[in-house]
Amino acid sequence: MAVNRQRLREYDLEGWVHTLFYKAAVLFSIIEALAILAYLASPSPLTSMAFRVSTIIYWFLLTPSFYELTKGFLMIYSKGTFMSHIAENVRKRLLQRYGSRARLASVALYAAIILWIIAPIVFILGWLYG
Amino acid sequence: MARASGVMLLHYLGYFGSMILVWLVMVSSLLKGQPLVEVVLPALLLIASILFGVVGLLHVVGGGGHGGKR
């Protein structure tokens, strides 16, 4: 198992990070659930802070998953022309047919990342200045 | 396989649900004092994170399935 993990890290760092964060998120989701439960059962400044801090950590742990999910969807939408590992001659042919989808996918990925990052900024600012 | 598929469906429901609900909970914090923001969205996130975490611990991280021990 450790050898497989080491191989994945060498072969595909992005995949390794995704797997690591995914497993951490699975474990942390229990803490997040407990924090929400405490906040809903007895709202107080302490439980509210625990809920907010754990939600920010949960967001952070889900970030690689969100990136991979968005990338995967856009890869499918663009018929493999966007961010896929295919031969250049095949990509050129696909781009002739699905060029507009590839362009839209490249913009959509950045838009999705910006939207994803805006959420904790809004959350923290609302917490500090709300 | 059939049992695992049902379990994985619940797990992924929690996984994707958590992603969407974390984002919604954070963004909707702008709307203070609304019951939807204060209670409903956190309650939905609670359900999603339990599905993701408990099912993930038992069937995914703990043994077999996506990213688990083989």
N, CA and C atoms of all chains as a GROMACS GRO file, in nm:
protein
  600
    1MET      N    1   0.084  -0.120   0.000
    1MET     CA    2   0.000   0.000   0.000
    1MET      C    3   0.087   0.125   0.000
    2ALA      N    4   0.188   0.124   0.091
    2ALA     CA    5   0.278   0.240   0.098
    2ALA      C    6   0.356   0.255  -0.032
    3VAL      N    7   0.390   0.140  -0.094
    3VAL     CA    8   0.463   0.144  -0.221
    3VAL      C    9   0.376   0.204  -0.329
    4ASN      N   10   0.247   0.164  -0.331
    4ASN     CA   11   0.154   0.219  -0.429
    4ASN      C   12   0.140   0.370  -0.413
    5ARG      N   13   0.134   0.414  -0.287
    5ARG     CA   14   0.121   0.558  -0.259
    5ARG      C   15   0.244   0.633  -0.309
    6GLN      N   16   0.362   0.572  -0.285
    6GLN     CA   17   0.487   0.633  -0.329
    6GLN      C   18   0.491   0.642  -0.482
    7ARG      N   19   0.443   0.534  -0.547
    7ARG     CA   20   0.441   0.532  -0.694
    7ARG      C   21   0.347   0.640  -0.748
    8LEU      N   22   0.230   0.651  -0.683
    8LEU     CA   23   0.133   0.752  -0.727
    8LEU      C   24   0.193   0.892  -0.713
    9ARG      N   25   0.264   0.914  -0.603
    9ARG     CA   26   0.325   1.045  -0.579
    9ARG      C   27   0.426   1.080  -0.687
   10GLU      N   28   0.503   0.979  -0.729
   10GLU     CA   29   0.605   1.003  -0.832
   10GLU      C   30   0.542   1.018  -0.970
   11TYR      N   31   0.438   0.937  -0.994
   11TYR     CA   32   0.379   0.934  -1.126
   11TYR      C   33   0.281   1.049  -1.148
   12ASP      N   34   0.200   1.077  -1.046
   12ASP     CA   35   0.094   1.177  -1.060
   12ASP      C   36   0.074   1.251  -0.926
   13LEU      N   37   0.149   1.358  -0.910
   13LEU     CA   38   0.145   1.434  -0.783
   13LEU      C   39   0.004   1.488  -0.755
   14GLU      N   40  -0.062   1.534  -0.863
   14GLU     CA   41  -0.197   1.590  -0.849
   14GLU      C   42  -0.294   1.484  -0.795
   15GLY      N   43  -0.285   1.363  -0.849
   15GLY     CA   44  -0.368   1.252  -0.804
   15GLY      C   45  -0.338   1.215  -0.660
   16TRP      N   46  -0.213   1.220  -0.624
   16TRP     CA   47  -0.171   1.187  -0.487
   16TRP      C   48  -0.227   1.290  -0.387
   17VAL      N   49  -0.217   1.417  -0.424
   17VAL     CA   50  -0.272   1.524  -0.338
   17VAL      C   51  -0.423   1.506  -0.323
   18HIS      N   52  -0.490   1.478  -0.435
   18HIS     CA   53  -0.635   1.457  -0.432
   18HIS      C   54  -0.672   1.342  -0.338
   19THR      N   55  -0.601   1.230  -0.349
   19THR     CA   56  -0.629   1.113  -0.264
   19THR      C   57  -0.606   1.144  -0.116
   20LEU      N   58  -0.495   1.213  -0.090
   20LEU     CA   59  -0.460   1.248   0.049
   20LEU      C   60  -0.568   1.338   0.111
   21PHE      N   61  -0.606   1.443   0.038
   21PHE     CA   62  -0.705   1.538   0.088
   21PHE      C   63  -0.844   1.473   0.098
   22TYR      N   64  -0.872   1.384   0.006
   22TYR     CA   65  -1.001   1.313   0.007
   22TYR      C   66  -1.015   1.232   0.135
   23LYS      N   67  -0.909   1.157   0.169
   23LYS     CA   68  -0.913   1.075   0.290
   23LYS      C   69  -0.920   1.162   0.415
   24ALA      N   70  -0.846   1.272   0.415
   24ALA     CA   71  -0.850   1.365   0.528
   24ALA      C   72  -0.991   1.425   0.542
   25ALA      N   73  -1.054   1.454   0.428
   25ALA     CA   74  -1.191   1.512   0.430
   25ALA      C   75  -1.291   1.411   0.485
   26VAL      N   76  -1.274   1.283   0.450
   26VAL     CA   77  -1.363   1.178   0.503
   26VAL      C   78  -1.356   1.177   0.656
   27LEU      N   79  -1.234   1.181   0.709
   27LEU     CA   80  -1.217   1.180   0.855
   27LEU      C   81  -1.269   1.309   0.917
   28PHE      N   82  -1.237   1.421   0.853
   28PHE     CA   83  -1.275   1.550   0.910
   28PHE      C   84  -1.426   1.576   0.905
   29SER      N   85  -1.493   1.512   0.810
   29SER     CA   86  -1.638   1.536   0.797
   29SER      C   87  -1.713   1.496   0.924
   30ILE      N   88  -1.657   1.401   1.000
   30ILE     CA   89  -1.719   1.362   1.128
   30ILE      C   90  -1.709   1.480   1.226
   31ILE      N   91  -1.592   1.544   1.229
   31ILE     CA   92  -1.573   1.660   1.318
   31ILE      C   93  -1.665   1.774   1.274
   32GLU      N   94  -1.674   1.793   1.142
   32GLU     CA   95  -1.762   1.897   1.088
   32GLU      C   96  -1.907   1.870   1.130
   33ALA      N   97  -1.949   1.744   1.120
   33ALA     CA   98  -2.087   1.707   1.159
   33ALA      C   99  -2.110   1.737   1.307
   34LEU      N  100  -2.012   1.704   1.391
   34LEU     CA  101  -2.026   1.729   1.535
   34LEU      C  102  -2.032   1.879   1.564
   35ALA      N  103  -1.950   1.956   1.492
   35ALA     CA  104  -1.949   2.102   1.512
   35ALA      C  105  -2.084   2.163   1.472
   36ILE      N  106  -2.141   2.115   1.361
   36ILE     CA  107  -2.271   2.167   1.316
   36ILE      C  108  -2.379   2.128   1.418
   37LEU      N  109  -2.371   2.003   1.462
   37LEU     CA  110  -2.469   1.954   1.560
   37LEU      C  111  -2.466   2.039   1.688
   38ALA      N  112  -2.347   2.069   1.735
   38ALA     CA  113  -2.332   2.151   1.856
   38ALA      C  114  -2.388   2.291   1.833
   39TYR      N  115  -2.359   2.346   1.714
   39TYR     CA  116  -2.406   2.482   1.679
   39TYR      C  117  -2.559   2.487   1.670
   40LEU      N  118  -2.619   2.383   1.610
   40LEU     CA  119  -2.765   2.381   1.595
   40LEU      C  120  -2.834   2.351   1.728
   41ALA      N  121  -2.772   2.265   1.808
   41ALA     CA  122  -2.834   2.226   1.936
   41ALA      C  123  -2.829   2.338   2.038
   42SER      N  124  -2.715   2.405   2.048
   42SER     CA  125  -2.707   2.517   2.144
   42SER      C  126  -2.621   2.628   2.085
   43PRO      N  127  -2.687   2.720   2.012
   43PRO     CA  128  -2.610   2.829   1.949
   43PRO      C  129  -2.549   2.921   2.056
   44SER      N  130  -2.419   2.936   2.050
   44SER     CA  131  -2.347   3.025   2.141
   44SER      C  132  -2.223   3.074   2.067
   45PRO      N  133  -2.155   3.177   2.117
   45PRO     CA  134  -2.034   3.224   2.047
   45PRO      C  135  -1.930   3.112   2.029
   46LEU      N  136  -1.919   3.023   2.126
   46LEU     CA  137  -1.819   2.916   2.119
   46LEU      C  138  -1.854   2.813   2.010
   47THR      N  139  -1.981   2.768   2.010
   47THR     CA  140  -2.021   2.668   1.909
   47THR      C  141  -2.024   2.731   1.769
   48SER      N  142  -2.060   2.860   1.764
   48SER     CA  143  -2.059   2.930   1.636
   48SER      C  144  -1.916   2.938   1.580
   49MET      N  145  -1.820   2.966   1.669
   49MET     CA  146  -1.681   2.973   1.625
   49MET      C  147  -1.631   2.836   1.579
   50ALA      N  148  -1.668   2.731   1.656
   50ALA     CA  149  -1.628   2.594   1.619
   50ALA      C  150  -1.684   2.558   1.482
   51PHE      N  151  -1.811   2.593   1.459
   51PHE     CA  152  -1.877   2.566   1.330
   51PHE      C  153  -1.805   2.639   1.216
   52ARG      N  154  -1.773   2.766   1.238
   52ARG     CA  155  -1.709   2.845   1.133
   52ARG      C  156  -1.568   2.794   1.101
   53VAL      N  157  -1.492   2.768   1.206
   53VAL     CA  158  -1.354   2.722   1.185
   53VAL      C  159  -1.354   2.585   1.115
   54SER      N  160  -1.440   2.495   1.162
   54SER     CA  161  -1.443   2.361   1.101
   54SER      C  162  -1.493   2.368   0.957
   55THR      N  163  -1.586   2.460   0.928
   55THR     CA  164  -1.635   2.473   0.790
   55THR      C  165  -1.524   2.523   0.698
   56ILE      N  166  -1.442   2.614   0.748
   56ILE     CA  167  -1.330   2.665   0.666
   56ILE      C  168  -1.229   2.552   0.641
   57ILE      N  169  -1.199   2.472   0.743
   57ILE     CA  170  -1.106   2.359   0.725
   57ILE      C  171  -1.166   2.256   0.627
   58TYR      N  172  -1.295   2.232   0.641
   58TYR     CA  173  -1.364   2.136   0.552
   58TYR      C  174  -1.357   2.185   0.407
   59TRP      N  175  -1.380   2.314   0.389
   59TRP     CA  176  -1.370   2.374   0.254
   59TRP      C  177  -1.229   2.351   0.197
   60PHE      N  178  -1.129   2.375   0.280
   60PHE     CA  179  -0.990   2.358   0.236
   60PHE      C  180  -0.963   2.213   0.195
   61LEU      N  181  -1.014   2.119   0.275
   61LEU     CA  182  -0.990   1.977   0.246
   61LEU      C  183  -1.066   1.932   0.121
   62LEU      N  184  -1.177   1.997   0.090
   62LEU     CA  185  -1.255   1.959  -0.029
   62LEU      C  186  -1.204   2.029  -0.156
   63THR      N  187  -1.112   2.124  -0.140
   63THR     CA  188  -1.066   2.202  -0.256
   63THR      C  189  -1.003   2.116  -0.367
   64PRO      N  190  -0.910   2.024  -0.338
   64PRO     CA  191  -0.857   1.941  -0.448
   64PRO      C  192  -0.965   1.858  -0.516
   65SER      N  193  -1.062   1.811  -0.438
   65SER     CA  194  -1.172   1.733  -0.497
   65SER      C  195  -1.254   1.820  -0.592
   66PHE      N  196  -1.280   1.943  -0.550
   66PHE     CA  197  -1.357   2.035  -0.634
   66PHE      C  198  -1.282   2.060  -0.766
   67TYR      N  199  -1.152   2.080  -0.756
   67TYR     CA  200  -1.070   2.106  -0.876
   67TYR      C  201  -1.076   1.985  -0.971
   68GLU      N  202  -1.057   1.865  -0.915
   68GLU     CA  203  -1.058   1.745  -0.998
   68GLU      C  204  -1.195   1.722  -1.061
   69LEU      N  205  -1.299   1.746  -0.983
   69LEU     CA  206  -1.436   1.727  -1.032
   69LEU      C  207  -1.465   1.824  -1.147
   70THR      N  208  -1.430   1.950  -1.126
   70THR     CA  209  -1.455   2.051  -1.229
   70THR      C  210  -1.374   2.018  -1.355
   71LYS      N  211  -1.248   1.984  -1.334
   71LYS     CA  212  -1.161   1.949  -1.447
   71LYS      C  213  -1.217   1.829  -1.524
   72GLY      N  214  -1.264   1.730  -1.449
   72GLY     CA  215  -1.320   1.610  -1.512
   72GLY      C  216  -1.442   1.642  -1.596
   73PHE      N  217  -1.532   1.723  -1.541
   73PHE     CA  218  -1.652   1.760  -1.615
   73PHE      C  219  -1.616   1.838  -1.742
   74LEU      N  220  -1.521   1.930  -1.727
   74LEU     CA  221  -1.483   2.011  -1.842
   74LEU      C  222  -1.408   1.929  -1.947
   75MET      N  223  -1.335   1.828  -1.900
   75MET     CA  224  -1.267   1.739  -1.993
   75MET      C  225  -1.369   1.663  -2.077
   76ILE      N  226  -1.476   1.619  -2.010
   76ILE     CA  227  -1.583   1.547  -2.082
   76ILE      C  228  -1.654   1.644  -2.177
   77TYR      N  229  -1.686   1.764  -2.125
   77TYR     CA  230  -1.759   1.863  -2.207
   77TYR      C  231  -1.680   1.900  -2.333
   78SER      N  232  -1.547   1.912  -2.316
   78SER     CA  233  -1.465   1.954  -2.430
   78SER      C  234  -1.422   1.835  -2.517
   79LYS      N  235  -1.477   1.719  -2.493
   79LYS     CA  236  -1.447   1.596  -2.568
   79LYS      C  237  -1.299   1.561  -2.565
   80GLY      N  238  -1.235   1.591  -2.452
   80GLY     CA  239  -1.095   1.553  -2.434
   80GLY      C  240  -0.995   1.652  -2.488
   81THR      N  241  -1.042   1.766  -2.540
   81THR     CA  242  -0.948   1.864  -2.596
   81THR      C  243  -0.885   1.950  -2.487
   82PHE      N  244  -0.948   1.953  -2.369
   82PHE     CA  245  -0.903   2.040  -2.260
   82PHE      C  246  -0.841   1.956  -2.149
   83MET      N  247  -0.715   1.982  -2.118
   83MET     CA  248  -0.641   1.922  -2.006
   83MET      C  249  -0.633   1.769  -2.009
   84SER      N  250  -0.641   1.709  -2.124
   84SER     CA  251  -0.627   1.563  -2.129
   84SER      C  252  -0.490   1.529  -2.188
   85HIS      N  253  -0.443   1.409  -2.160
   85HIS     CA  254  -0.313   1.365  -2.212
   85HIS      C  255  -0.338   1.281  -2.337
   86ILE      N  256  -0.348   1.350  -2.449
   86ILE     CA  257  -0.368   1.278  -2.575
   86ILE      C  258  -0.262   1.324  -2.675
   87ALA      N  259  -0.245   1.246  -2.779
   87ALA     CA  260  -0.144   1.279  -2.881
   87ALA      C  261  -0.181   1.412  -2.948
   88GLU      N  262  -0.079   1.489  -2.982
   88GLU     CA  263  -0.101   1.622  -3.038
   88GLU      C  264  -0.180   1.619  -3.169
   89ASN      N  265  -0.150   1.516  -3.253
   89ASN     CA  266  -0.223   1.509  -3.380
   89ASN      C  267  -0.373   1.482  -3.358
   90VAL      N  268  -0.402   1.402  -3.255
   90VAL     CA  269  -0.543   1.375  -3.223
   90VAL      C  270  -0.608   1.502  -3.168
   91ARG      N  271  -0.534   1.571  -3.080
   91ARG     CA  272  -0.586   1.695  -3.021
   91ARG      C  273  -0.618   1.797  -3.130
   92LYS      N  274  -0.528   1.808  -3.230
   92LYS     CA  275  -0.550   1.906  -3.338
   92LYS      C  276  -0.680   1.876  -3.412
   93ARG      N  277  -0.700   1.748  -3.439
   93ARG     CA  278  -0.822   1.708  -3.510
   93ARG      C  279  -0.947   1.739  -3.426
   94LEU      N  280  -0.937   1.707  -3.298
   94LEU     CA  281  -1.051   1.732  -3.209
   94LEU      C  282  -1.078   1.882  -3.196
   95LEU      N  283  -0.969   1.960  -3.191
   95LEU     CA  284  -0.986   2.106  -3.178
   95LEU      C  285  -1.055   2.167  -3.298
   96GLN      N  286  -1.032   2.107  -3.416
   96GLN     CA  287  -1.100   2.157  -3.536
   96GLN      C  288  -1.251   2.144  -3.521
   97ARG      N  289  -1.290   2.036  -3.454
   97ARG     CA  290  -1.434   2.010  -3.440
   97ARG      C  291  -1.491   2.073  -3.313
   98TYR      N  292  -1.414   2.067  -3.202
   98TYR     CA  293  -1.468   2.112  -3.072
   98TYR      C  294  -1.390   2.230  -3.015
   99GLY      N  295  -1.339   2.315  -3.102
   99GLY     CA  296  -1.257   2.429  -3.058
   99GLY      C  297  -1.330   2.522  -2.963
  100SER      N  298  -1.456   2.549  -2.992
  100SER     CA  299  -1.532   2.643  -2.908
  100SER      C  300  -1.554   2.584  -2.767
  101ARG      N  301  -1.575   2.454  -2.762
  101ARG     CA  302  -1.593   2.388  -2.631
  101ARG      C  303  -1.463   2.394  -2.551
  102ALA      N  304  -1.352   2.376  -2.618
  102ALA     CA  305  -1.221   2.380  -2.549
  102ALA      C  306  -1.196   2.519  -2.493
  103ARG      N  307  -1.228   2.621  -2.571
  103ARG     CA  308  -1.208   2.760  -2.525
  103ARG      C  309  -1.299   2.790  -2.406
  104LEU      N  310  -1.424   2.749  -2.417
  104LEU     CA  311  -1.519   2.772  -2.308
  104LEU      C  312  -1.475   2.698  -2.181
  105ALA      N  313  -1.426   2.576  -2.198
  105ALA     CA  314  -1.382   2.496  -2.082
  105ALA      C  315  -1.265   2.562  -2.011
  106SER      N  316  -1.171   2.619  -2.089
  106SER     CA  317  -1.054   2.682  -2.026
  106SER      C  318  -1.095   2.805  -1.945
  107VAL      N  319  -1.197   2.878  -1.992
  107VAL     CA  320  -1.247   2.994  -1.917
  107VAL      C  321  -1.328   2.947  -1.796
  108ALA      N  322  -1.410   2.843  -1.817
  108ALA     CA  323  -1.499   2.795  -1.711
  108ALA      C  324  -1.420   2.743  -1.591
  109LEU      N  325  -1.305   2.682  -1.616
  109LEU     CA  326  -1.225   2.630  -1.504
  109LEU      C  327  -1.181   2.744  -1.413
  110TYR      N  328  -1.131   2.852  -1.474
  110TYR     CA  329  -1.087   2.967  -1.393
  110TYR      C  330  -1.206   3.033  -1.322
  111ALA      N  331  -1.319   3.041  -1.392
  111ALA     CA  332  -1.439   3.100  -1.330
  111ALA      C  333  -1.482   3.017  -1.209
  112ALA      N  334  -1.479   2.884  -1.224
  112ALA     CA  335  -1.519   2.795  -1.114
  112ALA      C  336  -1.423   2.810  -0.996
  113ILE      N  337  -1.294   2.820  -1.025
  113ILE     CA  338  -1.194   2.835  -0.917
  113ILE      C  339  -1.217   2.967  -0.843
  114ILE      N  340  -1.243   3.074  -0.919
  114ILE     CA  341  -1.267   3.205  -0.856
  114ILE      C  342  -1.391   3.198  -0.766
  115LEU      N  343  -1.498   3.137  -0.819
  115LEU     CA  344  -1.622   3.124  -0.739
  115LEU      C  345  -1.598   3.042  -0.613
  116TRP      N  346  -1.517   2.938  -0.626
  116TRP     CA  347  -1.487   2.851  -0.511
  116TRP      C  348  -1.410   2.929  -0.404
  117ILE      N  349  -1.316   3.012  -0.448
  117ILE     CA  350  -1.231   3.086  -0.352
  117ILE      C  351  -1.306   3.204  -0.289
  118ILE      N  352  -1.403   3.258  -0.362
  118ILE     CA  353  -1.480   3.371  -0.309
  118ILE      C  354  -1.554   3.332  -0.180
  119ALA      N  355  -1.603   3.208  -0.175
  119ALA     CA  356  -1.688   3.164  -0.061
  119ALA      C  357  -1.621   3.183   0.075
  120PRO      N  358  -1.500   3.130   0.098
  120PRO     CA  359  -1.440   3.150   0.231
  120PRO      C  360  -1.404   3.295   0.261
  121ILE      N  361  -1.374   3.373   0.155
  121ILE     CA  362  -1.343   3.515   0.176
  121ILE      C  363  -1.467   3.586   0.230
  122VAL      N  364  -1.582   3.560   0.164
  122VAL     CA  365  -1.710   3.617   0.209
  122VAL      C  366  -1.741   3.572   0.352
  123PHE      N  367  -1.718   3.443   0.377
  123PHE     CA  368  -1.748   3.383   0.507
  123PHE      C  369  -1.664   3.447   0.618
  124ILE      N  370  -1.534   3.462   0.591
  124ILE     CA  371  -1.444   3.518   0.694
  124ILE      C  372  -1.473   3.667   0.715
  125LEU      N  373  -1.495   3.739   0.604
  125LEU     CA  374  -1.525   3.884   0.617
  125LEU      C  375  -1.656   3.906   0.693
  126GLY      N  376  -1.757   3.823   0.661
  126GLY     CA  377  -1.886   3.830   0.731
  126GLY      C  378  -1.871   3.801   0.880
  127TRP      N  379  -1.782   3.710   0.910
  127TRP     CA  380  -1.756   3.670   1.049
  127TRP      C  381  -1.687   3.784   1.125
  128LEU      N  382  -1.586   3.845   1.059
  128LEU     CA  383  -1.506   3.948   1.126
  128LEU      C  384  -1.580   4.082   1.134
  129TYR      N  385  -1.650   4.117   1.026
  129TYR     CA  386  -1.710   4.250   1.020
  129TYR      C  387  -1.864   4.249   1.023
  130GLY      N  388  -1.924   4.130   1.028
  130GLY     CA  389  -2.070   4.122   1.020
  130GLY      C  390  -2.140   4.158   1.151
  131MET      N  391  -2.155  -0.662  -0.501
  131MET     CA  392  -2.141  -0.545  -0.589
  131MET      C  393  -2.264  -0.455  -0.579
  132ALA      N  394  -2.383  -0.521  -0.575
  132ALA     CA  395  -2.507  -0.442  -0.568
  132ALA      C  396  -2.513  -0.364  -0.438
  133ARG      N  397  -2.471  -0.430  -0.326
  133ARG     CA  398  -2.473  -0.363  -0.196
  133ARG      C  399  -2.373  -0.248  -0.197
  134ALA      N  400  -2.254  -0.275  -0.250
  134ALA     CA  401  -2.149  -0.173  -0.256
  134ALA      C  402  -2.195  -0.054  -0.338
  135SER      N  403  -2.270  -0.076  -0.446
  135SER     CA  404  -2.315   0.034  -0.530
  135SER      C  405  -2.408   0.127  -0.454
  136GLY      N  406  -2.500   0.068  -0.377
  136GLY     CA  407  -2.592   0.148  -0.297
  136GLY      C  408  -2.519   0.228  -0.192
  137VAL      N  409  -2.422   0.165  -0.128
  137VAL     CA  410  -2.341   0.233  -0.026
  137VAL      C  411  -2.261   0.345  -0.089
  138MET      N  412  -2.202   0.318  -0.205
  138MET     CA  413  -2.121   0.420  -0.272
  138MET      C  414  -2.206   0.537  -0.318
  139LEU      N  415  -2.330   0.507  -0.355
  139LEU     CA  416  -2.421   0.614  -0.397
  139LEU      C  417  -2.443   0.711  -0.280
  140LEU      N  418  -2.465   0.654  -0.161
  140LEU     CA  419  -2.483   0.738  -0.041
  140LEU      C  420  -2.356   0.818  -0.012
  141HIS      N  421  -2.242   0.751  -0.026
  141HIS     CA  422  -2.114   0.817   0.001
  141HIS      C  423  -2.093   0.935  -0.095
  142TYR      N  424  -2.114   0.910  -0.223
  142TYR     CA  425  -2.093   1.018  -0.320
  142TYR      C  426  -2.198   1.128  -0.310
  143LEU      N  427  -2.317   1.089  -0.266
  143LEU     CA  428  -2.420   1.191  -0.240
  143LEU      C  429  -2.369   1.287  -0.132
  144GLY      N  430  -2.311   1.229  -0.028
  144GLY     CA  431  -2.253   1.310   0.080
  144GLY      C  432  -2.133   1.389   0.033
  145TYR      N  433  -2.053   1.328  -0.052
  145TYR     CA  434  -1.930   1.391  -0.103
  145TYR      C  435  -1.963   1.515  -0.187
  146PHE      N  436  -2.044   1.495  -0.290
  146PHE     CA  437  -2.079   1.608  -0.376
  146PHE      C  438  -2.172   1.707  -0.305
  147GLY      N  439  -2.260   1.651  -0.222
  147GLY     CA  440  -2.349   1.737  -0.144
  147GLY      C  441  -2.271   1.827  -0.051
  148SER      N  442  -2.167   1.771   0.013
  148SER     CA  443  -2.082   1.851   0.103
  148SER      C  444  -2.017   1.966   0.027
  149MET      N  445  -1.966   1.935  -0.092
  149MET     CA  446  -1.898   2.038  -0.173
  149MET      C  447  -1.992   2.156  -0.202
  150ILE      N  448  -2.113   2.121  -0.247
  150ILE     CA  449  -2.210   2.225  -0.283
  150ILE      C  450  -2.256   2.300  -0.157
  151LEU      N  451  -2.285   2.224  -0.051
  151LEU     CA  452  -2.340   2.285   0.070
  151LEU      C  453  -2.238   2.368   0.147
  152VAL      N  454  -2.111   2.326   0.146
  152VAL     CA  455  -2.007   2.409   0.210
  152VAL      C  456  -2.003   2.545   0.142
  153TRP      N  457  -2.007   2.540   0.009
  153TRP     CA  458  -2.003   2.665  -0.069
  153TRP      C  459  -2.127   2.751  -0.038
  154LEU      N  460  -2.243   2.688  -0.037
  154LEU     CA  461  -2.368   2.762  -0.011
  154LEU      C  462  -2.371   2.819   0.131
  155VAL      N  463  -2.328   2.740   0.227
  155VAL     CA  464  -2.327   2.787   0.367
  155VAL      C  465  -2.238   2.911   0.379
  156MET      N  466  -2.121   2.905   0.313
  156MET     CA  467  -2.027   3.017   0.322
  156MET      C  468  -2.082   3.142   0.254
  157VAL      N  469  -2.132   3.126   0.132
  157VAL     CA  470  -2.180   3.242   0.055
  157VAL      C  471  -2.306   3.300   0.119
  158SER      N  472  -2.395   3.212   0.166
  158SER     CA  473  -2.522   3.260   0.223
  158SER      C  474  -2.504   3.327   0.359
  159SER      N  475  -2.383   3.322   0.414
  159SER     CA  476  -2.360   3.391   0.542
  159SER      C  477  -2.379   3.542   0.528
  160LEU      N  478  -2.385   3.590   0.402
  160LEU     CA  479  -2.416   3.732   0.378
  160LEU      C  480  -2.558   3.765   0.422
  161LEU      N  481  -2.647   3.666   0.408
  161LEU     CA  482  -2.788   3.688   0.443
  161LEU      C  483  -2.810   3.648   0.588
  162LYS      N  484  -2.789   3.739   0.675
  162LYS     CA  485  -2.801   3.708   0.818
  162LYS      C  486  -2.947   3.710   0.863
  163GLY      N  487  -2.977   3.627   0.964
  163GLY     CA  488  -3.110   3.628   1.024
  163GLY      C  489  -3.215   3.548   0.950
  164GLN      N  490  -3.179   3.487   0.837
  164GLN     CA  491  -3.275   3.405   0.762
  164GLN      C  492  -3.272   3.262   0.815
  165PRO      N  493  -3.388   3.199   0.838
  165PRO     CA  494  -3.388   3.060   0.888
  165PRO      C  495  -3.317   2.963   0.793
  166LEU      N  496  -3.331   2.990   0.662
  166LEU     CA  497  -3.265   2.903   0.563
  166LEU      C  498  -3.114   2.901   0.584
  167VAL      N  499  -3.060   3.019   0.612
  167VAL     CA  500  -2.916   3.033   0.629
  167VAL      C  501  -2.871   2.980   0.765
  168GLU      N  502  -2.948   3.012   0.866
  168GLU     CA  503  -2.906   2.980   1.003
  168GLU      C  504  -2.929   2.834   1.039
  169VAL      N  505  -3.033   2.772   0.982
  169VAL     CA  506  -3.069   2.636   1.026
  169VAL      C  507  -3.068   2.534   0.911
  170VAL      N  508  -3.141   2.566   0.802
  170VAL     CA  509  -3.164   2.464   0.698
  170VAL      C  510  -3.035   2.421   0.628
  171LEU      N  511  -2.957   2.518   0.581
  171LEU     CA  512  -2.833   2.482   0.510
  171LEU      C  513  -2.732   2.410   0.600
  172PRO      N  514  -2.708   2.458   0.725
  172PRO     CA  515  -2.620   2.380   0.813
  172PRO      C  516  -2.673   2.238   0.841
  173ALA      N  517  -2.808   2.225   0.855
  173ALA     CA  518  -2.865   2.092   0.880
  173ALA      C  519  -2.842   1.999   0.761
  174LEU      N  520  -2.856   2.054   0.640
  174LEU     CA  521  -2.830   1.973   0.520
  174LEU      C  522  -2.682   1.935   0.511
  175LEU      N  523  -2.596   2.029   0.548
  175LEU     CA  524  -2.452   2.001   0.549
  175LEU      C  525  -2.419   1.894   0.652
  176LEU      N  526  -2.489   1.897   0.762
  176LEU     CA  527  -2.471   1.795   0.867
  176LEU      C  528  -2.502   1.656   0.811
  177ILE      N  529  -2.615   1.645   0.741
  177ILE     CA  530  -2.655   1.516   0.683
  177ILE      C  531  -2.552   1.472   0.578
  178ALA      N  532  -2.512   1.567   0.492
  178ALA     CA  533  -2.416   1.533   0.385
  178ALA      C  534  -2.282   1.489   0.443
  179SER      N  535  -2.235   1.559   0.546
  179SER     CA  536  -2.105   1.523   0.602
  179SER      C  537  -2.110   1.390   0.678
  180ILE      N  538  -2.226   1.358   0.737
  180ILE     CA  539  -2.239   1.226   0.802
  180ILE      C  540  -2.236   1.115   0.695
  181LEU      N  541  -2.310   1.137   0.586
  181LEU     CA  542  -2.310   1.038   0.477
  181LEU      C  543  -2.169   1.019   0.421
  182PHE      N  544  -2.103   1.129   0.397
  182PHE     CA  545  -1.967   1.125   0.340
  182PHE      C  546  -1.869   1.059   0.437
  183GLY      N  547  -1.876   1.101   0.564
  183GLY     CA  548  -1.778   1.056   0.662
  183GLY      C  549  -1.801   0.915   0.711
  184VAL      N  550  -1.922   0.885   0.756
  184VAL     CA  551  -1.947   0.754   0.816
  184VAL      C  552  -1.936   0.644   0.710
  185VAL      N  553  -2.005   0.664   0.598
  185VAL     CA  554  -1.998   0.563   0.491
  185VAL      C  555  -1.857   0.555   0.435
  186GLY      N  556  -1.791   0.669   0.424
  186GLY     CA  557  -1.652   0.672   0.375
  186GLY      C  558  -1.558   0.597   0.467
  187LEU      N  559  -1.575   0.616   0.596
  187LEU     CA  560  -1.487   0.547   0.693
  187LEU      C  561  -1.509   0.397   0.689
  188LEU      N  562  -1.636   0.357   0.684
  188LEU     CA  563  -1.667   0.214   0.691
  188LEU      C  564  -1.635   0.140   0.561
  189HIS      N  565  -1.662   0.204   0.448
  189HIS     CA  566  -1.656   0.129   0.322
  189HIS      C  567  -1.551   0.176   0.222
  190VAL      N  568  -1.497   0.295   0.241
  190VAL     CA  569  -1.402   0.344   0.141
  190VAL      C  570  -1.261   0.351   0.197
  191VAL      N  571  -1.242   0.432   0.300
  191VAL     CA  572  -1.108   0.445   0.358
  191VAL      C  573  -1.071   0.317   0.434
  192GLY      N  574  -1.170   0.262   0.505
  192GLY     CA  575  -1.146   0.144   0.588
  192GLY      C  576  -1.119   0.017   0.510
  193GLY      N  577  -1.181   0.000   0.399
  193GLY     CA  578  -1.157  -0.123   0.324
  193GLY      C  579  -1.232  -0.124   0.192
  194GLY      N  580  -1.162  -0.160   0.087
  194GLY     CA  581  -1.223  -0.174  -0.044
  194GLY      C  582  -1.270  -0.043  -0.103
  195GLY      N  583  -1.305  -0.047  -0.228
  195GLY     CA  584  -1.361   0.071  -0.294
  195GLY      C  585  -1.259   0.175  -0.330
  196HIS      N  586  -1.308   0.292  -0.367
  196HIS     CA  587  -1.226   0.401  -0.416
  196HIS      C  588  -1.125   0.447  -0.312
  197GLY      N  589  -0.998   0.433  -0.344
  197GLY     CA  590  -0.892   0.483  -0.257
  197GLY      C  591  -0.870   0.402  -0.132
  198GLY      N  592  -0.940   0.290  -0.116
  198GLY     CA  593  -0.927   0.211   0.006
  198GLY      C  594  -0.821   0.103  -0.006
  199LYS      N  595  -0.808   0.025   0.104
  199LYS     CA  596  -0.710  -0.084   0.102
  199LYS      C  597  -0.759  -0.195   0.010
  200ARG      N  598  -0.669  -0.254  -0.058
  200ARG     CA  599  -0.705  -0.364  -0.149
  200ARG      C  600  -0.633  -0.491  -0.109
   0.00000   0.00000   0.00000
